[in-house]
Amino acid sequence: MTVCKEPAPGYDKGRASCAVPPHNLQAGASQRASGAAAAASSGKEALALGDNYVSLGQFPQAVEQYRLALAKGGVDAGRVNARLGIALARSGDYAGAQAALAQATDSDWANVAGFWSTWIDQQNAKSSAA
């Protein structure tokens, strides 16, 4: 752990005395996790890794893992498609996001997909009005 007098910017001083921001995680650890997800027999590991990437704001990496999860199977496709759509939307790929979200409309994740589809429509309206 890094020793410092003040917490890293963006961290709650009450929760961490000093921390390395998530975007500074070592690339080697990320590559090992991606390799493990790729070697797994089902998509569960890739789904979990994709969720971790989203929580860190690393949406392109999340997209890659969600696609791997779908390809491997053994996961709730509606859930993965909804999360894939969210990661694509946050990456700025609105058309790709809408396509992924459309795959989640016949699942328990339909409400989530509908919310994000509406958000994308609003983003598209903002950019066309500007």
Sequence and secondary structure as in RCSB ss.txt:
>XXXX:A:sequence
MTVCKEPAPGYDKGRASCAVPPHNLQAGASQRASGAAAAASSGKEALALGDNYVSLGQFPQAVEQYRLALAKGGV
DAGRVNARLGIALARSGDYAGAQAALAQATDSDWANVAGFWSTWIDQQNAKSSAA
>XXXX:A:secstr
    SS  TTS TTT SS   GGG  HHHHHHHHHHHHHSSSSHHHHHHHHHHHHTT HHHHHHHHHHHHHH  S
 HHHHHHHHHHHHHHHT HHHHHHHHHTTTTSTTHHHHHHHHHHHHHHHHHHHH 
